[in-house]
Amino acid sequence: MKQEAGNVESVISSSGVKLHLFEPSNRKIWTVVGKDNEHWLDLDLGYCSCEEYFYNAMEKGRKCYHLQAVQSAIDKNKVETIKFQDAEFESFMSALVQDIL
């Protein structure tokens, strides 16, 4: 737990929590950028694309530190918002999927 708290603070202090906001639809894609990787999250579903998600969520019943970092960044008003036009959504999602694969 102590390591997770350190990871959360590290992500927040490095401006690693990003909200990709598409306008005018107001679609939101959350990402957490770490040292070596980037993960996307769905806050409504409590989902993260990280490898630890299923182990943490399904086995232990708790959130991974990426989900914790997003919530903490929201609470502390430390979210970097990047605005896009709705016309960019498809290409953004395509690039995101390619990064995951």
Backbone as CSV, one residue per row, in Angstrom:
resi,resn,N_x,N_y,N_z,CA_x,CA_y,CA_z,C_x,C_y,C_z
1,MET,0.824,-1.205,0.000,0.000,0.000,0.000,0.861,1.259,0.000
2,LYS,1.981,1.235,0.759,2.853,2.395,0.820,3.463,2.686,-0.556
3,GLN,3.856,1.616,-1.291,4.412,1.791,-2.621,3.366,2.370,-3.567
4,GLU,2.118,1.900,-3.468,1.045,2.430,-4.314,0.855,3.920,-4.067
5,ALA,0.881,4.327,-2.796,0.728,5.750,-2.469,1.858,6.562,-3.081
6,GLY,3.068,6.028,-3.041,4.208,6.696,-3.668,4.047,6.792,-5.176
7,ASN,3.539,5.727,-5.788,3.295,5.731,-7.230,2.239,6.759,-7.601
8,VAL,1.188,6.838,-6.819,0.117,7.808,-7.058,0.681,9.221,-7.014
9,GLU,1.434,9.531,-5.987,1.995,10.879,-5.843,3.000,11.183,-6.949
10,SER,3.772,10.190,-7.360,4.736,10.375,-8.442,4.031,10.725,-9.749
11,VAL,2.950,10.017,-10.053,2.184,10.280,-11.268,1.599,11.686,-11.227
12,ILE,1.033,12.063,-10.106,0.410,13.382,-9.985,1.457,14.492,-10.075
13,SER,2.575,14.333,-9.388,3.593,15.386,-9.382,4.262,15.548,-10.746
14,SER,4.239,14.512,-11.579,4.834,14.611,-12.915,3.798,14.980,-13.982
15,SER,2.630,15.436,-13.544,1.524,15.795,-14.454,1.148,14.631,-15.359
16,GLY,1.119,13.440,-14.789,0.859,12.231,-15.556,-0.599,11.890,-15.764
17,VAL,-1.507,12.596,-15.108,-2.937,12.327,-15.293,-3.468,13.286,-16.360
18,LYS,-3.943,12.694,-17.445,-4.401,13.478,-18.590,-5.864,13.186,-18.887
19,LEU,-6.605,14.240,-19.122,-7.984,14.137,-19.583,-8.014,14.625,-21.018
20,HIS,-8.345,13.742,-21.947,-8.467,14.092,-23.352,-9.953,14.383,-23.577
21,LEU,-10.264,15.638,-23.776,-11.647,16.100,-23.861,-11.981,16.440,-25.303
22,PHE,-12.994,15.770,-25.839,-13.412,15.980,-27.216,-14.648,16.881,-27.228
23,GLU,-14.570,17.929,-28.051,-15.648,18.909,-28.098,-16.275,18.960,-29.480
24,PRO,-17.523,19.188,-29.605,-18.459,19.622,-28.567,-19.171,18.476,-27.838
25,SER,-18.867,17.213,-28.152,-19.607,16.101,-27.554,-19.321,15.915,-26.069
26,ASN,-18.186,16.412,-25.593,-17.768,16.258,-24.207,-17.354,14.817,-23.880
27,ARG,-16.947,14.044,-24.895,-16.396,12.696,-24.643,-15.093,12.851,-23.902
28,LYS,-14.837,11.905,-22.996,-13.635,11.984,-22.173,-12.866,10.671,-22.244
29,ILE,-11.580,10.796,-22.490,-10.668,9.658,-22.420,-9.598,10.036,-21.404
30,TRP,-9.466,9.216,-20.381,-8.461,9.448,-19.347,-7.245,8.591,-19.643
31,THR,-6.056,9.158,-19.455,-4.828,8.380,-19.535,-3.941,8.733,-18.356
32,VAL,-3.120,7.749,-17.976,-2.107,7.968,-16.955,-0.775,7.614,-17.598
33,VAL,0.124,8.576,-17.609,1.427,8.402,-18.214,2.436,8.150,-17.103
34,GLY,3.098,6.996,-17.204,4.118,6.640,-16.231,5.510,6.773,-16.816
35,LYS,6.471,6.162,-16.156,7.862,6.234,-16.598,8.046,5.608,-17.982
36,ASP,7.482,4.434,-18.163,7.731,3.673,-19.388,6.495,3.402,-20.225
37,ASN,5.331,3.828,-19.757,4.120,3.443,-20.476,2.983,4.427,-20.225
38,GLU,1.903,4.166,-20.940,0.694,4.973,-20.798,-0.491,4.010,-20.740
39,HIS,-1.419,4.266,-19.834,-2.605,3.425,-19.699,-3.845,4.292,-19.841
40,TRP,-4.877,3.732,-20.445,-6.140,4.456,-20.543,-7.105,3.874,-19.533
41,LEU,-8.028,4.719,-19.097,-8.938,4.347,-18.025,-10.359,4.756,-18.356
42,ASP,-11.302,4.017,-17.811,-12.714,4.380,-17.869,-13.175,4.498,-16.430
43,LEU,-13.351,5.725,-15.979,-13.715,5.946,-14.576,-15.100,5.419,-14.251
44,ASP,-16.020,5.522,-15.217,-17.381,5.043,-14.967,-17.404,3.536,-14.729
45,LEU,-16.536,2.807,-15.425,-16.463,1.351,-15.264,-15.430,0.921,-14.224
46,GLY,-14.609,1.867,-13.782,-13.535,1.520,-12.859,-12.496,0.640,-13.526
47,TYR,-12.237,0.884,-14.829,-11.352,0.036,-15.616,-10.045,0.748,-15.946
48,CYS,-8.955,-0.014,-15.964,-7.651,0.476,-16.390,-7.036,-0.562,-17.323
49,SER,-6.294,-0.111,-18.319,-5.680,-1.027,-19.282,-4.370,-1.637,-18.782
50,CYS,-3.964,-1.362,-17.552,-2.696,-1.894,-17.043,-2.783,-3.398,-16.774
51,GLU,-1.611,-4.008,-16.715,-1.525,-5.450,-16.489,-2.036,-5.852,-15.104
52,GLU,-1.902,-4.958,-14.147,-2.299,-5.284,-12.775,-3.795,-5.140,-12.527
53,TYR,-4.520,-4.570,-13.492,-5.936,-4.287,-13.273,-6.715,-5.520,-12.851
54,PHE,-6.628,-6.586,-13.610,-7.438,-7.763,-13.294,-7.021,-8.387,-11.972
55,TYR,-5.743,-8.423,-11.697,-5.283,-8.973,-10.427,-5.800,-8.131,-9.266
56,ASN,-5.639,-6.815,-9.372,-6.092,-5.934,-8.290,-7.610,-5.907,-8.167
57,ALA,-8.298,-5.710,-9.288,-9.752,-5.545,-9.245,-10.470,-6.853,-8.985
58,MET,-10.069,-7.884,-9.686,-10.802,-9.149,-9.593,-10.375,-10.000,-8.396
59,GLU,-9.087,-10.059,-8.159,-8.593,-10.908,-7.078,-8.646,-10.227,-5.705
60,LYS,-8.267,-8.974,-5.676,-8.145,-8.272,-4.390,-9.292,-7.317,-4.114
61,GLY,-10.091,-7.014,-5.140,-11.217,-6.113,-4.949,-10.828,-4.675,-4.689
62,ARG,-9.691,-4.240,-5.256,-9.281,-2.849,-5.062,-8.817,-2.250,-6.382
63,LYS,-8.665,-0.942,-6.400,-8.271,-0.217,-7.599,-6.753,-0.255,-7.765
64,CYS,-6.304,-0.303,-9.025,-4.875,-0.170,-9.309,-4.461,1.273,-9.005
65,TYR,-3.166,1.508,-8.933,-2.725,2.861,-8.573,-3.015,3.886,-9.660
66,HIS,-3.212,3.442,-10.906,-3.566,4.380,-11.972,-4.953,4.982,-11.708
67,LEU,-5.909,4.121,-11.356,-7.252,4.607,-11.018,-7.211,5.486,-9.776
68,GLN,-6.399,5.100,-8.818,-6.249,5.907,-7.608,-5.641,7.270,-7.944
69,ALA,-4.669,7.279,-8.871,-4.006,8.529,-9.250,-4.983,9.487,-9.919
70,VAL,-5.854,8.964,-10.788,-6.831,9.835,-11.443,-7.753,10.467,-10.409
71,GLN,-8.275,9.658,-9.502,-9.188,10.204,-8.493,-8.489,11.232,-7.608
72,SER,-7.257,10.939,-7.226,-6.502,11.870,-6.390,-6.197,13.163,-7.151
73,ALA,-5.843,13.050,-8.439,-5.563,14.237,-9.253,-6.820,15.093,-9.411
74,ILE,-7.962,14.447,-9.579,-9.224,15.193,-9.658,-9.466,15.937,-8.347
75,ASP,-9.306,15.227,-7.231,-9.522,15.828,-5.914,-8.592,17.020,-5.669
76,LYS,-7.357,16.924,-6.179,-6.350,17.974,-5.959,-6.299,18.993,-7.094
77,ASN,-7.195,18.848,-8.072,-7.222,19.738,-9.235,-5.878,19.757,-9.958
78,LYS,-5.324,18.558,-10.175,-4.007,18.410,-10.811,-4.112,17.608,-12.103
79,VAL,-5.211,17.765,-12.815,-5.438,17.055,-14.074,-5.036,17.957,-15.227
80,GLU,-4.259,17.409,-16.158,-3.938,18.152,-17.375,-5.007,17.833,-18.409
81,THR,-5.740,18.851,-18.844,-6.802,18.659,-19.835,-6.282,19.047,-21.211
82,ILE,-6.461,18.144,-22.153,-6.053,18.373,-23.537,-7.316,18.318,-24.381
83,LYS,-7.602,19.404,-25.081,-8.850,19.487,-25.848,-8.626,19.110,-27.306
84,PHE,-9.602,18.382,-27.835,-9.617,17.948,-29.224,-10.986,18.250,-29.803
85,GLN,-11.072,18.234,-31.105,-12.353,18.316,-31.788,-12.900,16.907,-31.978
86,ASP,-14.214,16.777,-32.010,-14.833,15.462,-32.201,-14.327,14.759,-33.468
87,ALA,-13.996,15.523,-34.498,-13.506,14.935,-35.749,-12.187,14.179,-35.540
88,GLU,-11.481,14.464,-34.451,-10.207,13.806,-34.161,-10.365,12.527,-33.341
89,PHE,-11.590,12.239,-32.895,-11.814,11.114,-31.986,-11.397,9.778,-32.593
90,GLU,-11.822,9.517,-33.831,-11.523,8.226,-34.453,-10.016,7.999,-34.590
91,SER,-9.291,8.978,-35.043,-7.843,8.810,-35.201,-7.153,8.697,-33.837
92,PHE,-7.657,9.415,-32.831,-7.105,9.311,-31.470,-7.288,7.896,-30.934
93,MET,-8.490,7.358,-31.072,-8.764,6.004,-30.583,-7.944,4.966,-31.340
94,SER,-7.791,5.141,-32.641,-6.977,4.225,-33.433,-5.538,4.220,-32.942
95,ALA,-4.987,5.389,-32.688,-3.610,5.485,-32.166,-3.512,4.863,-30.779
96,LEU,-4.509,5.074,-29.949,-4.520,4.506,-28.606,-4.527,2.989,-28.650
97,VAL,-5.340,2.417,-29.505,-5.402,0.953,-29.646,-4.064,0.416,-30.153
98,GLN,-3.467,1.098,-31.110,-2.160,0.661,-31.631,-1.111,0.660,-30.530
99,ASP,-1.148,1.641,-29.646,-0.197,1.690,-28.529,-0.394,0.529,-27.570
100,ILE,-1.630,0.127,-27.377,-1.934,-0.965,-26.452,-1.439,-2.297,-27.028
101,LEU,-1.623,-2.458,-28.334,-1.201,-3.696,-28.973,0.298,-3.725,-29.080
